[in-house]
Amino acid sequence: MSPRNLRFTAGIRLHLPHVALLLFVCLFVSGLAHGQSPLRITLLSDGPASAEPSLDSIIRTELHVLLDNRFDLDLRTQYVGAPDEIDQLYQDADILIGTGIGSSQALLNRSTYPKPTIAAVVVEPGVPGGTEGTGVPNFTYIRSPFDLRRDLDSLASIRNFSELTIITTDGFRELLSRTVPTYTDAIVNVITAAPTAAATLARLPEGTDAVYFTPVTAVVPEEEIRQIITELNGRGISTMSLIDYPLLDLGALAAFSSDENLSRLPRRVALDVLRITDGIDPATFSTDIERYDNTLIINMAAARASGIYPDFDLMRRSVLLNPVNVETGPVLTLEGAILEGLARNLGYRINEYDLALARTDIDVARSNLLPQVGAGTTLTVLDGQAVASSFGLQGRYNWTAAATVSQVVLSEPAFANVAIRRLLTEGQEAALEASQLDVVLDVGTAYLQVLQAKEFLRLQNENLNLTRANYNLAVNQRELGATASTDVYRWESELSLGAINVNEAEAQLAQTRYQLNQLLDHDIDAEFQLPPFTGQDSLIGIIGETILPLLNTPRDIDRLADFLAEEARNNLPTLRQLDLAIAAQERQQLSRQRAFYLPEIVVNGQYGYRIGNYATVGLPPEFDFDFASADRPRSSYSATVGVNIPIFQGGLRKAQLEQSRVTTLQTATQRENTENQLVQRLYSNVETLVASFRNLNLARSAAETSERNFTLIEDLYRSGATNVTSLIDAQNVVLQSRINATNLGYQFVADFLTVQRATGSYQFLSTPGEQTAFLERFLSFRSRQ
């Protein structure tokens, strides 16, 4: 679609690119008008002046451009008032021009016109006119390009309504009350806007389920209008505006585009004034103006807020404003996503548990070297024969207690196990660092994919809107006989293809958001906001901004790769983990060597205590002795020192030693192979990064060139100097160039992250001081080469 060149605020506001140039021309030409015939023109406006360029100001500029070289022009602006006030204006003007909808209606309601009069925007249907003119002396008007019947039909196609309320101004109310009920079977209410949102909403009939706005910014501030529409959306009431902007920006659901039609009005008014100065009665002027086919604009943000959604067929034929859901939830920056990933990522948390388990293995191994103390008690029940044969030493019931203690004095396998477990735990810590690096890369890549998908959807929507604008152009040219129906059919085909691309882009954006939520252990459909994007370069920090521009020759690339390889050898936790694994294997090998000559020495101690023997059977009295007497000793103890050294185990120790030696060699070879692979991958990643950096600049240049080429081709197509195929080809090249530039921008950042992962350190997350130190190390390394 064309840019928003026009806006209605106080009256009708426009944003036209050449306003400054026209003002300069009118000021320059006005200096030549000294001594020319005076011409007094009064512009009757709908509301107070605005700081923005308005229809009033554009008409003034057009009048200066066309008339300053012929007349001493005196332009004044007044605001619409009572009929007697308009009569007074005729006394002070040679020509009176109504520049707004309300002022034009006020002039249209008059029966006589003392001076030449132009109503610039007449929306009332059925007013006499056409190519033959109004037939009313001194009066002409320009029939508005707006179509209220079409607007209401479109509003009903979004959601049918039973009671419509029109919010308008006093000057427009009578006309709308008279005409709109003939356009619909629904109940129609027409209310005037109040200066505040609360007062306007208080006038809204209770049964209203649809609201239609005419331009009311002359009497209601924009912020109050926003509050009105927000409340209507909250109530689930569909809204539509006669003029597209600013009401769409303020939250209205739908409006037909009005830029192209309104942009023709100022020049048409100026040309009519020029003909009046030539002595032609405006009653004979044609009231028609060349009209573009307007496109329905649907504000999807309002659809989401109100819960009123158009069907897919209507969406396909309309321009969608705010097609991407307005992001809610917490703001998620790249750094914030990485920190949250490290805190919540399930894969990383599993690795944290692995480290915790490895640390408990150390405690288990060390426990074998600490004193082992045990205590127990036993209650024994014996049969009668056993009791009798014990000669009183044992009773029917016997209760004893015992305690044991043991201490390893020398045990090479136990000592080696503790040392090996410590080395393996350090290796697990290195593995956790590697997992951290992987989480940063995975989360960073997923974050970039969300940004990329969001930008891709924006580009596809822009391309679809541009295709729709060209389709409308082709329809207009066909009606004028300037082109064939084949152009229209071709654009219809392109519209369908563009809608397919938009649908796929929307799905892709949703999928990337799901992926990021999964990595962060959020609910899959959790909402989050992305901060305003300031460009890919903002994501790579000082390192990317300073080092990459220094790579001007292949030798520079080799130096960078050599430097990063050195950094990787020092930083990569994967290599450190393998080094620790080799150290553990070597300790195991040493232990098995010592097994040939080192004994295992253990000290043991035991203490026993007889608590009691119950239901004993003593000896006959003639023996004059009782083993169960109370003074019999109750406790006993023992202490032993055990020394054990295996003499022959069938060659087991020799085989275990050889096994350890081979395993150590295997791990060392694996470490060397892993280092070679990581360095090779690093060199490849550096080449890819440099290529991405160069390709990004080329892609941006290609996108700019393709846009300039498209502008030329589009101008040629509008003038009939080229065919539709050339225009479609040029438009597709623009789209593809923009997509390539976008993709390469994000791919460049992804490649940058991959290179930093390969070095074992994400310098872009470091402090500025740490990044500066890294840069200084590189410059020092470079100077030594």
C-alpha atoms as one frame of an Amber mdcrd trajectory, in Angstrom:
protein
   0.000   0.000   0.000   1.021   3.549  -0.468   2.258   5.388   2.628  -0.197
   7.155   4.853  -0.106  10.466   3.093  -3.282  11.904   4.564  -4.872  12.176
   7.992  -8.110  13.653   9.303  -7.700  15.477  12.597  -8.817  19.101  12.767
 -10.608  18.913   9.471  -8.704  16.624   7.112  -4.950  16.193   7.655  -2.512
  14.973   5.074   1.086  13.804   5.090   2.428  14.523   1.611   6.134  14.244
   0.782   6.315  17.395  -1.296   4.672  19.859   1.081   7.972  21.566   1.882
   8.825  21.933  -1.806   5.414  23.394  -2.613   5.674  25.871   0.235   9.041
  26.995  -1.057   7.642  27.448  -4.551   4.657  29.437  -3.313   6.870  31.723
  -1.231   9.203  32.253  -4.162   6.422  32.977  -6.609   4.552  35.223  -4.203
   7.369  37.719  -4.517   6.455  38.194  -8.165   2.843  39.056  -7.433   3.397
  42.640  -6.326   1.107  44.959  -8.206  -1.203  42.200  -9.513  -5.008  42.088
  -9.177  -6.154  41.097  -5.666  -8.016  37.831  -5.153  -9.595  37.075  -1.777
 -10.311  33.433  -0.988 -11.721  32.189   2.308 -11.309  28.555   3.322 -14.172
  27.351   5.511 -12.690  24.653   7.746 -14.273  22.049  10.035 -12.060  22.722
  13.038  -9.094  24.582  14.501  -5.714  24.545  12.843  -3.358  21.636  13.415
   0.411  21.431  13.533   0.206  18.618  10.964  -0.271  19.309   7.246  -4.059
  19.358   6.715  -6.324  19.512   3.709  -6.657  23.241   4.397  -2.923  23.805
   4.214  -2.476  21.630   1.115  -5.265  23.501  -0.681  -3.593  26.780   0.299
  -0.318  25.539  -1.175  -1.967  24.409  -4.404  -3.730  27.771  -4.742  -0.467
  29.653  -4.265   1.282  27.492  -6.854  -1.425  28.031  -9.499  -2.460  31.647
  -8.787   0.436  33.610  -7.297   1.815  34.474 -10.722  -1.536  35.972 -11.746
  -3.065  37.517  -8.622  -2.206  39.231  -5.397  -3.621  36.301  -3.418  -5.217
  36.848   0.011  -6.046  33.499   1.665  -7.906  33.320   4.966  -9.208  30.420
   7.020 -12.437  30.529   9.030 -14.313  27.824  10.904 -17.804  26.665  10.111
 -20.502  28.417  12.118 -24.116  29.551  11.838 -25.610  30.415   8.427 -25.518
  34.147   9.166 -21.799  33.837   9.851 -21.319  32.290   6.418 -23.270  35.227
   4.916 -20.761  37.569   6.540 -17.864  35.622   5.004 -19.218  36.300   1.528
 -18.816  40.037   2.124 -15.081  39.667   2.707 -14.250  37.060   0.046 -14.299
  36.676  -3.701 -14.431  32.869  -3.511 -15.562  30.649  -0.606 -14.314  27.058
  -0.284 -15.555  24.449   2.207 -12.554  22.224   2.930 -14.089  19.648   5.282
 -17.042  17.299   5.333 -18.975  19.472   7.798 -18.188  22.782   6.126 -19.024
  21.335   2.700 -22.371  20.120   4.038 -23.058  23.569   5.515 -22.489  25.156
   2.099 -24.557  22.461   0.376 -27.519  23.274   2.648 -27.683  26.855   1.315
 -30.130  27.830  -1.412 -28.254  30.827  -2.842 -24.582  31.654  -3.323 -23.662
  35.376  -3.631 -20.100  34.528  -4.636 -18.433  31.549  -6.365 -18.521  28.677
  -3.897 -16.866  25.258  -3.835 -17.813  22.435  -1.459 -14.696  20.257  -1.576
 -16.016  17.106   0.120 -19.727  16.281  -0.345 -20.808  12.888   0.935 -24.598
  13.211   0.570 -25.830  10.981  -2.255 -28.435  12.142  -4.721 -27.281  15.753
  -4.849 -27.812  17.119  -8.380 -24.565  17.197 -10.285 -22.400  15.095 -12.537
 -20.505  15.968 -15.666 -23.020  18.738 -16.518 -22.545  20.524 -13.200 -24.938
  21.537 -10.422 -26.904  24.059 -12.433 -26.907  26.286  -9.344 -25.338  29.690
 -10.078 -21.978  30.260  -8.391 -21.917  26.795  -6.837 -20.044  23.578  -7.479
 -18.940  20.714  -5.346 -16.709  17.671  -5.561 -18.466  14.421  -4.928 -16.784
  12.562  -2.114 -14.990   9.329  -2.976 -16.454   7.836   0.197 -19.296   5.321
   0.060 -21.263   4.884   3.285 -23.378   2.061   1.887 -20.250   0.105   0.976
 -18.765   0.794   4.414 -21.809  -0.511   6.265 -22.052  -3.596   4.045 -18.408
  -4.359   4.806 -18.960  -3.829   8.533 -21.859  -6.275   8.399 -19.695  -8.809
   6.532 -17.245  -8.756   9.443 -20.092  -9.311  11.916 -23.759  -8.674  11.325
 -25.336  -6.053  13.581 -28.856  -5.266  14.680 -28.366  -1.744  16.076 -25.889
   0.732  14.576 -24.797   3.955  16.238 -23.047   6.658  14.226 -20.792   9.047
  16.156 -20.470  12.318  14.244 -20.484  16.117  14.564 -23.420  18.552  14.637
 -22.930  19.613  11.032 -23.153  16.052   9.780 -25.875  14.649  12.011 -28.936
  15.723  10.057 -27.603  14.323   6.783 -26.680  10.968   8.308 -29.994  10.671
  10.139 -31.740  11.140   6.823 -29.644   8.905   4.574 -28.099   6.024   6.554
 -31.383   4.279   7.513 -31.933   3.639   3.805 -28.670   1.666   3.631 -29.389
  -0.993   6.274 -32.206  -2.911   7.939 -30.649  -2.396  11.362 -31.780   0.215
  13.881 -29.743   3.397  13.274 -28.847   5.924  15.955 -26.922   9.121  15.179
 -25.252  10.876  18.107 -22.873  13.818  18.258 -19.478  13.332  19.830 -18.827
  15.020  23.167 -15.423  16.478  24.127 -14.743  13.599  26.532 -14.874   9.827
  26.249 -17.169   9.459  29.242 -19.694  11.948  27.898 -19.707  10.354  24.439
 -20.129   6.841  25.822 -22.984   8.057  28.005 -24.880   8.984  24.828 -24.437
   5.516  23.344 -27.747   3.572  23.213 -27.723   0.413  25.308 -28.453  -2.026
  22.484 -25.653  -0.823  20.198 -23.604  -3.654  18.676 -21.817  -1.655  15.950
 -20.417   1.905  15.820 -19.496   3.966  12.771 -17.273   7.056  13.107 -17.187
  10.082  10.858 -14.280  12.530  11.359 -14.685  13.837  14.929 -11.135  14.867
  15.797 -12.137  18.505  15.414 -14.248  18.237  18.587 -12.753  15.252  20.451
  -9.051  14.931  21.332  -7.366  11.838  19.946  -6.642  10.417  23.392 -10.340
  10.646  24.247 -11.193   8.888  20.980  -8.729   6.140  21.899 -10.529   5.685
  25.224 -13.890   5.512  23.458 -12.714   2.835  21.021 -10.917   0.875  23.752
 -14.161   0.743  25.735 -16.134  -0.306  22.647 -13.623  -3.068  21.908 -13.892
  -4.223  25.496 -17.671  -4.473  25.111 -17.299  -6.541  21.928 -18.772  -3.815
  19.689 -17.521  -3.682  16.100 -16.217  -0.304  14.926 -15.593   1.282  11.549
 -14.433   4.712  10.410 -15.259   6.783   7.359 -11.609   7.902   7.172  -8.812
   5.402   7.732  -6.372   7.415   9.848  -6.010   8.322  12.660  -8.983   6.164
  13.738  -7.263   2.897  12.808  -4.232   3.937  14.829  -6.552   4.727  17.719
  -8.020   1.220  17.688 -10.912   1.127  15.185 -11.612  -2.289  13.682 -11.953
  -1.367  10.004 -11.920   1.424   7.434 -11.435   1.766   3.714  -8.187   3.343
   2.591  -8.669   6.975   1.685  -5.154   8.257   0.965  -5.155   8.055  -2.813
  -8.620   9.506  -3.202  -8.089  12.388  -0.781  -4.705  13.285  -2.255  -6.420
  14.333  -5.498  -8.790  16.811  -3.859  -6.417  19.772  -3.264  -5.289  19.965
  -6.895  -8.892  19.561  -8.136 -10.047  22.455  -5.897  -7.196  24.658  -7.122
  -8.015  23.906 -10.762 -11.667  24.784 -10.195 -10.619  28.114  -8.633  -8.389
  28.798 -11.643 -11.336  28.245 -13.997 -13.482  30.558 -11.872 -10.868  33.310
 -12.238 -11.146  32.797 -15.987 -14.794  33.852 -15.742 -16.441  30.424 -15.976
 -19.540  29.883 -13.821 -18.837  27.017 -11.359 -22.411  25.817 -11.923 -21.116
  24.189 -15.103 -18.178  22.357 -13.504 -18.299  18.579 -13.299 -18.805  17.390
  -9.763 -17.206  14.001 -10.378 -13.602  13.151  -9.625 -11.549  10.208 -10.791
 -11.832   7.603  -8.066  -9.573   4.765  -7.066 -10.905   1.426  -5.906 -10.420
   1.544  -2.172  -9.137  -1.361  -0.146 -10.642  -2.483   3.134  -8.185  -2.226
   6.028  -8.827  -4.499   9.011  -7.077  -3.766  12.276  -6.259  -7.220  13.700
  -5.238  -5.672  17.017  -8.823  -4.404  17.377 -10.127  -7.812  16.298  -8.159
  -9.470  19.079  -9.257  -6.853  21.616 -12.959  -7.110  20.724 -13.079 -10.809
  19.847 -14.592  -9.936  16.453 -12.706 -11.720  13.687 -13.354 -11.508   9.950
 -13.436 -14.750   8.011 -10.406 -15.918   6.054 -11.894 -14.965   2.689 -12.429
 -11.351   3.775  -8.971 -11.252   5.343  -7.464 -12.464   2.085  -9.101  -9.580
   0.200  -8.180  -6.932   2.808  -5.116  -5.167   4.092  -4.354  -6.453   7.589
  -3.085  -3.871  10.038  -1.154  -5.236  13.041  -1.361  -8.821  11.754   1.067
 -10.039  14.414  -0.395 -10.375  17.877   0.635  -7.520  20.121   3.146  -9.084
  22.459   2.283  -9.338  26.117   4.070 -10.778  29.093   7.583 -10.044  30.343
  10.151  -8.414  28.062  12.676 -11.038  26.979  16.092  -9.773  25.887  18.782
 -12.014  24.428  20.830 -11.826  27.620  17.736 -12.438  29.733  16.762 -15.458
  27.653  20.256 -16.936  28.059  20.248 -16.443  31.839  16.774 -17.917  32.085
  17.848 -20.847  29.920  20.760 -21.599  32.249  18.417 -21.441  35.238  15.463
 -23.364  33.804  16.584 -25.468  30.841  15.718 -29.089  31.630  18.718 -30.543
  29.794  21.070 -28.303  31.740  19.387 -29.196  35.025  19.901 -32.890  34.241
  23.612 -32.188  33.796  23.626 -30.372  37.142  22.243 -33.530  38.750  25.003
 -35.543  37.053  27.575 -33.292  38.725  25.840 -33.651  42.097  25.926 -37.439
  41.722  29.614 -37.333  40.809  30.351 -35.380  43.984  28.567 -37.994  46.071
  30.777 -40.638  44.430  33.779 -38.928  46.055  32.149 -39.238  49.467  31.356
 -42.893  48.817  34.960 -43.604  47.833  36.385 -41.672  50.782  34.159 -43.526
  53.230  36.217 -46.687  52.647  39.239 -44.932  54.175  37.461 -43.763  57.310
  36.904 -45.838  60.490  34.083 -48.350  60.248  32.276 -48.705  63.590  29.407
 -51.066  64.263  27.321 -52.096  67.290  24.673 -54.737  67.796  22.762 -56.785
  70.305  21.513 -60.372  70.180  18.778 -62.263  72.087  19.137 -66.036  71.763
  16.533 -68.644  72.731  17.864 -72.187  73.299  16.092 -75.511  73.707  16.184
 -77.326  76.998  18.857 -79.872  76.041  21.235 -77.123  74.920  20.634 -75.291
  78.176  21.272 -78.387  80.246  24.445 -79.280  78.396  25.890 -75.774  78.921
  26.448 -76.496  82.621  24.895 -73.192  83.552  26.790 -71.077  81.070  23.714
 -70.592  78.857  20.133 -69.994  79.828  16.894 -70.494  78.074  17.168 -66.815
  77.079  20.553 -65.176  76.458  21.110 -61.471  75.721  24.457 -60.171  74.470
  25.884 -57.003  72.864  28.923 -56.418  70.629  30.832 -53.567  68.985  33.323
 -53.692  66.122  35.756 -51.177  64.645  37.995 -51.383  61.597  40.391 -48.956
  59.920  42.148 -49.246  56.608  45.800 -48.410  57.123  47.001 -49.091  53.617
  44.856 -49.934  50.592  46.051 -48.754  47.225  42.731 -49.553  45.435  40.845
 -47.416  47.982  43.311 -44.525  47.712  43.210 -44.719  43.899  39.410 -44.791
  43.901  39.238 -41.508  45.839  41.726 -39.816  43.495  39.973 -41.122  40.383
  36.545 -39.985  41.624  37.890 -36.488  42.226  39.298 -36.333  38.709  36.043
 -37.621  37.224  34.077 -35.038  39.220  36.288 -32.274  37.826  35.598 -33.736
  34.410  31.861 -33.596  35.133  32.271 -29.935  36.060  33.892 -29.386  32.658
  30.984 -31.259  31.062  28.582 -28.901  32.833  30.508 -25.934  31.422  30.161
 -27.467  27.958  26.445 -27.848  28.606  26.313 -24.169  29.563  27.926 -23.256
  26.266  25.428 -25.444  24.403  22.477 -23.901  26.226  23.696 -20.391  25.347
  24.013 -21.399  21.691  20.639 -23.181  21.591  18.756 -20.379  23.354  20.549
 -17.665  21.361  19.772 -19.432  18.083  16.122 -19.950  19.053  15.840 -16.267
  20.070  17.269 -15.180  16.720  14.832 -17.472  14.927  11.911 -15.748  16.658
  13.227 -12.339  15.584  13.826 -13.629  12.073  10.337 -15.155  11.797   8.766
 -11.940  13.074  10.613  -9.865  10.479   9.811 -12.424   7.774   6.102 -12.115
   8.557   6.344  -8.327   8.378   7.975  -8.509   4.937   5.375 -10.940   3.639
   2.556  -8.699   4.852   4.150  -5.658   3.238   4.516  -7.565  -0.014   0.873
  -8.701   0.140  -0.289  -5.115   0.702   1.846  -3.928  -2.199   0.386  -6.659
  -4.399  -3.107  -5.588  -3.399  -2.302  -1.952  -4.275  -1.038  -3.034  -7.696
  -4.146  -5.143  -8.158  -6.302  -2.069  -7.469  -4.190  -0.098  -9.934  -4.717
  -2.754 -12.585  -8.490  -2.694 -11.973  -8.560   1.093 -12.369  -6.486   0.975
 -15.515  -8.743  -1.720 -16.948 -11.801   0.465 -16.312 -10.032   3.330 -18.086
  -9.139   1.035 -20.968  -5.411   1.416 -20.318  -4.785  -2.270 -19.674  -6.313
  -5.664 -20.342  -8.083  -8.045 -18.000  -5.067 -10.335 -18.120  -3.206  -7.937
 -15.820  -6.034  -8.127 -13.287  -6.060 -11.925 -13.409  -2.304 -12.035 -12.947
  -2.508  -9.817  -9.886  -5.337 -11.935  -8.487  -3.033 -14.940  -8.777  -0.243
 -13.038  -7.029  -2.668 -12.090  -4.240  -3.430 -15.747  -3.571   0.258 -16.664
  -3.564   1.018 -13.758  -1.240  -1.718 -14.864   1.168  -0.212 -18.364   1.204
   3.177 -16.899   2.106   1.637 -14.854   4.927  -0.109 -17.926   6.348   3.136
 -19.893   6.300   5.021 -17.003   7.912   2.452 -16.795  10.730   2.817 -20.527
  11.392   6.599 -20.235  11.354   6.528 -17.418  13.919   4.310 -19.453  16.243
   6.601 -22.485  15.908   9.738 -20.502  16.754   8.055 -19.057  19.840   7.087
 -22.577  20.943  10.686 -23.737  20.484  12.072 -20.888  22.599   9.496 -21.527
  25.327  10.488 -25.199  25.391  14.155 -24.352  25.845  13.284 -21.963  28.680
  10.933 -24.500  30.323   7.971 -22.135  29.964   4.457 -23.131  29.063   4.614
 -23.851  25.353   2.170 -21.031  24.551   3.524 -18.584  27.156   3.523 -14.952
  26.058   6.629 -12.774  26.044   7.631  -9.458  24.512  10.703  -8.814  22.417
  12.396  -5.430  22.907  12.562  -3.022  19.945  15.084  -4.414  17.498  17.989
  -2.054  16.815  19.820  -4.117  14.204  21.910  -7.260  14.065  25.111  -5.393
  14.877  23.765  -4.584  18.340  23.811  -8.295  19.237  27.526  -8.991  18.703
  29.155  -6.531  21.085  32.548  -4.865  20.854  34.259  -7.969  19.451  32.125
  -8.228  16.340  32.169  -4.489  15.756  35.953  -4.163  15.986  37.553  -7.414
  14.818  35.454  -8.195  11.764  36.144  -4.866   9.992  39.885  -5.655  10.313
  39.573  -8.721   8.087  40.540  -7.297   4.725  42.749 -10.060   3.288  42.860
 -13.904   3.396  45.911 -13.572   5.626  43.841 -11.625   8.153  41.301 -14.437
   8.232  44.048 -17.015   8.820  45.441 -14.942  11.687  42.024 -14.686  13.291
  41.473 -18.433  12.945  44.912 -19.185  14.439  44.247 -16.849  17.364  40.808
 -18.313  18.049  42.261 -21.838  17.844  44.748 -20.906  20.557  41.921 -19.464
  22.661  39.896 -22.624  22.113  42.718 -24.892  23.289  42.868 -22.894  26.502
  39.131 -22.516  27.075  37.206 -25.479  25.693  35.791 -27.555  28.550  35.525
 -30.580  26.258  39.318 -30.762  25.960  39.702 -30.181  29.695  37.248 -32.994
  30.387  39.307 -35.361  28.226  42.520 -34.254  29.964  40.949 -35.143  33.297
  39.788 -38.480  31.914  43.379 -39.209  30.838  44.616 -38.274  34.328  42.062
 -40.657  35.861  43.197 -43.455  33.561  46.833 -42.816  34.454  45.985 -42.962
  38.167  44.202 -46.238  37.594  47.258 -47.557  35.754  49.522 -46.492  38.635
  47.289 -48.264  41.114  47.495 -51.500  39.192  51.261 -51.239  39.014  51.409
 -50.858  42.816  49.161 -53.866  43.227  52.205 -56.060  42.478  54.032 -55.083
  45.675  51.814 -53.070  48.033  49.864 -55.057  50.649  46.489 -54.140  52.111
  46.677 -53.454  55.842  43.574 -53.298  58.020  43.253 -52.934  61.812  40.185
 -54.577  63.410  38.853 -54.471  66.946  35.924 -56.222  68.625  34.293 -55.871
  72.025  31.618 -58.239  73.389  29.382 -57.889  76.451  27.088 -60.445  78.124
  24.018 -58.630  79.318  22.332 -61.632  80.865  21.519 -65.391  80.844  18.007
 -66.197  81.914  16.455 -69.555  82.981  19.786 -71.327  83.376  20.175 -74.890
  84.715  22.930 -75.053  87.316  25.130 -78.044  88.320  24.014 -80.420  91.155
  24.877 -79.184  94.651  27.490 -81.839  95.180  29.708 -80.158  92.565  29.849
 -77.088  94.815  30.345 -74.862  91.725  28.008 -72.726  89.578  29.031 -71.473
  86.120  26.119 -69.030  86.198  27.299 -67.181  89.264  27.002 -63.392  89.271
  30.745 -62.801  89.451  31.417 -64.531  86.138  33.132 -62.100  83.630  30.657
 -60.311  81.364  32.893 -58.661  78.687  35.609 -59.636  76.246  37.577 -57.879
  73.496  40.036 -58.598  70.703  42.321 -56.554  68.374  43.867 -57.732  65.107
  46.135 -56.354  62.421  45.569 -57.908  59.016  48.119 -57.750  56.233  47.081
 -59.164  52.872  49.121 -59.376  49.689  48.069 -61.514  46.768  50.789 -63.855
  45.537  49.260 -65.336  42.431  45.882 -64.521  40.832  46.158 -66.303  37.539
  47.681 -63.317  35.731  44.801 -60.990  36.694  47.010 -58.105  37.859  49.119
 -58.168  34.718  46.045 -58.205  32.487  44.469 -55.331  34.431  47.661 -53.295
  34.118  47.754 -53.810  30.352  44.083 -52.936  30.145  44.707 -49.642  31.957
  47.665 -48.825  29.734  45.628 -49.391  26.537  42.672 -47.435  27.894  44.955
 -44.486  28.664  46.392 -44.555  25.150  42.887 -44.771  23.707  41.679 -41.757
  25.707  44.786 -39.750  24.725  44.145 -40.565  21.068  40.495 -39.614  21.473
  41.584 -36.293  22.976  43.903 -35.600  20.056  41.187 -36.510  17.567  38.631
 -34.341  19.362  41.013 -31.378  19.372  41.628 -31.796  15.646  37.890 -31.930
  14.976  37.160 -28.882  17.140  39.929 -26.840  15.535  38.818 -27.887  12.059
  35.253 -26.921  12.938  36.492 -23.613  14.314  38.391 -22.770  11.129  35.325
 -23.660   9.076  33.115 -21.546  11.330  35.450 -18.565  10.957  35.283 -18.864
   7.169  31.493 -19.062   7.367  31.344 -16.028   9.668  33.512 -13.900   7.400
  31.435 -14.960   4.385  28.247 -14.043   6.268  29.716 -10.655   7.141  30.536
  -9.945   3.505  27.275 -11.391   2.200  25.271  -9.276   4.627  26.674  -6.052
   3.212  26.119  -7.311  -0.334  22.545  -8.372   0.463  21.739  -4.979   1.960
  23.120  -3.289  -1.125  21.142  -5.648  -3.376  17.936  -4.887  -1.453  18.443
  -1.135  -1.870  19.167  -1.528  -5.593  16.142  -3.764  -6.140  13.881  -1.204
  -4.442  15.156   1.566  -6.705  14.622  -0.668  -9.732  11.098  -1.516  -8.584
  10.235   2.174  -8.196  11.273   2.797 -11.809   9.386  -0.230 -13.125   6.281
   0.731 -11.130   6.305   4.242 -12.607   6.666   2.759 -16.074   3.762   0.386
 -15.436   1.529   3.192 -14.194   2.260   5.115 -17.382   1.668   2.030 -19.542
   5.298   1.828 -20.697   5.890  -1.721 -19.437   3.879  -4.850 -18.854   2.633
  -6.546 -15.717   5.203  -9.335 -15.942   8.076  -6.896 -15.572   6.430  -5.280
 -12.564   5.731  -8.619 -10.851   9.282  -9.756 -11.507  10.639  -6.536 -10.028
   8.358  -6.844  -6.982   9.403 -10.459  -6.415  13.054  -9.445  -6.653  12.451
  -6.772  -3.999  10.766  -9.282  -1.703  13.470 -11.891  -2.161  16.212  -9.309
  -1.695  14.661  -8.101   1.543  14.234 -11.667   2.779  17.837 -12.476   1.852
  19.108  -9.396   3.663  17.028 -10.282   6.726  18.055 -13.933   6.716  21.718
 -13.118   6.221  21.581 -10.564   9.010  20.344 -13.107  11.505  22.516 -15.852
  10.012  25.513 -13.586  10.559  24.683 -13.290  14.260  24.048 -17.047  14.487
  27.421 -17.721  12.841  29.016 -15.298  15.288  27.519 -17.251  18.192  28.726
 -20.522  16.663  32.304 -19.227  16.397  32.228 -18.103  20.017  30.884 -21.501
  21.061  33.772 -23.130  19.209  36.267 -21.019  21.208  34.668 -21.961  24.522
  33.799 -18.390  25.537  30.963 -16.003  24.624  32.814 -12.719  24.639  29.742
 -10.718  23.615  28.246 -11.544  27.037  31.380 -10.412  28.858  31.921  -6.992
  30.378  33.355  -4.234  28.155  36.659  -4.581  30.018  36.853  -8.315  29.308
  35.973  -7.747  25.659  38.681  -5.092  25.415  41.222  -7.504  26.937  40.225
 -10.121  24.361  40.698  -7.584  21.580  44.122  -6.632  22.927  45.169 -10.302
  22.973  44.145 -10.614  19.343  46.028  -7.498  18.288  49.087  -8.719  20.161
  48.848 -12.131  18.506  48.373 -10.490  15.123  51.463  -8.333  15.537  53.589
 -11.412  16.298  52.603 -13.196  13.114
